[in-house]
Amino acid sequence: MRGDRRQAADSQQEAPDQQHLVPSQQGVAAGYPAAAGQGQPVGQQPEEHEGFAHRLASSPVGGFIPWILFWVIGGPSTWETASIAALLAAALLAVLSMEQPDPWAAPAAGGQRAGPKFDPRKLKLLDIGTLLFFAALVIAALATSRSDVAQIDKYSQPLSSGALALIAIGSIVFGHPFTVDYAREQAPPRMWHTAAFKKINLVLSAVWAGVFVVCAILGLLAVHASAKGARDWLNWYLPIILIFLGMRLNRWYPQKVRAEAQQRSSYQS
């Protein structure tokens, strides 16, 4: 009986320590594959962003919103309006990104984190590329006559998909996959230079680059398609399916890498 009581008391003492080793699920989804037996202490986990808008600015899917707006609104006679709407959405996302509090900053005196401050260094690569692209389109809409922009009118959908693909591919070529900017808001700094973190973001950025290359090709085919049903499939249904699959992979792949890391750790222990 004494042995059972002693064992129960020891279990109760160990329980609080176990709680501090639970990895953040939000961090895992962003490319934070915690190995078995490892975790981020609760006191060092990132605070939840305030409000839906800030959470959106912390997700690659949120970064695609200006482009989705452009695809939905844009057309042979409405691409100028779509460009303005997309530019306004991109500017809002940029503001939200710049005012995001640093989730890994040490708490100030009193245990409270400093309030959000506008910091241009917090701008994400996708934010910058989106702002530049739609600013250029708005300038083209204002500075040229209708007849001069007939080709932009005709190819606005494949042009925007191709621009997104170039942003994603360029980020990989220059060694900064664009998903890294989002993953760093969820993964602690000690993980940023690990092989798993780099692999996850390289793969995810490459997948998104591939998705938008295919969307651009589908858009080009849609321009020359004669049947309306074929244009709908090329312009809408197939791209929507591809983007949905990309979002699913964006959630599944980091979890797969984490499971493999846990399995390797269990073999080594």
Secondary structure in CASP SS format (residue, H / E / C, confidence):
PFRMAT SS
TARGET T0000
AUTHOR 0000-0000-0000
METHOD secondary structure of the structure
MODEL  1
M C 1.00
R H 1.00
G H 1.00
D H 1.00
R H 1.00
R H 1.00
Q H 1.00
A H 1.00
A H 1.00
D H 1.00
S H 1.00
Q H 1.00
Q H 1.00
E H 1.00
A H 1.00
P H 1.00
D H 1.00
Q H 1.00
Q H 1.00
H C 1.00
L C 1.00
V C 1.00
P C 1.00
S C 1.00
Q H 1.00
Q H 1.00
G H 1.00
V H 1.00
A H 1.00
A C 1.00
G C 1.00
Y C 1.00
P C 1.00
A C 1.00
A C 1.00
A C 1.00
G C 1.00
Q C 1.00
G C 1.00
Q C 1.00
P C 1.00
V H 1.00
G H 1.00
Q H 1.00
Q C 1.00
P C 1.00
E C 1.00
E C 1.00
H C 1.00
E C 1.00
G H 1.00
F H 1.00
A H 1.00
H H 1.00
R H 1.00
L H 1.00
A H 1.00
S C 1.00
S C 1.00
P H 1.00
V H 1.00
G H 1.00
G H 1.00
F C 1.00
I H 1.00
P H 1.00
W H 1.00
I H 1.00
L H 1.00
F H 1.00
W H 1.00
V H 1.00
I H 1.00
G C 1.00
G C 1.00
P C 1.00
S C 1.00
T C 1.00
W H 1.00
E H 1.00
T H 1.00
A H 1.00
S H 1.00
I H 1.00
A H 1.00
A H 1.00
L H 1.00
L H 1.00
A H 1.00
A H 1.00
A H 1.00
L H 1.00
L H 1.00
A H 1.00
V H 1.00
L H 1.00
S H 1.00
M H 1.00
E C 1.00
Q C 1.00
P C 1.00
D C 1.00
P C 1.00
W C 1.00
A C 1.00
A C 1.00
P C 1.00
A C 1.00
A C 1.00
G C 1.00
G C 1.00
Q C 1.00
R C 1.00
A C 1.00
G C 1.00
P C 1.00
K C 1.00
F C 1.00
D C 1.00
P H 1.00
R H 1.00
K H 1.00
L C 1.00
K C 1.00
L H 1.00
L H 1.00
D H 1.00
I H 1.00
G H 1.00
T H 1.00
L H 1.00
L H 1.00
F H 1.00
F H 1.00
A H 1.00
A H 1.00
L H 1.00
V H 1.00
I H 1.00
A H 1.00
A H 1.00
L H 1.00
A H 1.00
T C 1.00
S C 1.00
R C 1.00
S H 1.00
D H 1.00
V H 1.00
A H 1.00
Q H 1.00
I H 1.00
D H 1.00
K H 1.00
Y H 1.00
S H 1.00
Q H 1.00
P H 1.00
L H 1.00
S H 1.00
S H 1.00
G H 1.00
A H 1.00
L H 1.00
A H 1.00
L H 1.00
I H 1.00
A H 1.00
I H 1.00
G H 1.00
S H 1.00
I H 1.00
V H 1.00
F C 1.00
G C 1.00
H C 1.00
P C 1.00
F C 1.00
T C 1.00
V H 1.00
D H 1.00
Y H 1.00
A H 1.00
R C 1.00
E C 1.00
Q C 1.00
A C 1.00
P C 1.00
P H 1.00
R H 1.00
M H 1.00
W C 1.00
H C 1.00
T C 1.00
A H 1.00
A H 1.00
F H 1.00
K H 1.00
K H 1.00
I H 1.00
N H 1.00
L H 1.00
V H 1.00
L H 1.00
S H 1.00
A H 1.00
V H 1.00
W H 1.00
A H 1.00
G H 1.00
V H 1.00
F H 1.00
V H 1.00
V H 1.00
C H 1.00
A H 1.00
I H 1.00
L H 1.00
G H 1.00
L H 1.00
L H 1.00
A H 1.00
V H 1.00
H C 1.00
A C 1.00
S C 1.00
A C 1.00
K H 1.00
G H 1.00
A H 1.00
R H 1.00
D H 1.00
W H 1.00
L H 1.00
N H 1.00
W H 1.00
Y H 1.00
L H 1.00
P H 1.00
I H 1.00
I H 1.00
L H 1.00
I H 1.00
F H 1.00
L H 1.00
G H 1.00
M H 1.00
R H 1.00
L H 1.00
N H 1.00
R H 1.00
W H 1.00
Y H 1.00
P H 1.00
Q H 1.00
K H 1.00
V H 1.00
R H 1.00
A H 1.00
E H 1.00
A H 1.00
Q H 1.00
Q H 1.00
R H 1.00
S H 1.00
S H 1.00
Y H 1.00
Q H 1.00
S C 1.00
END
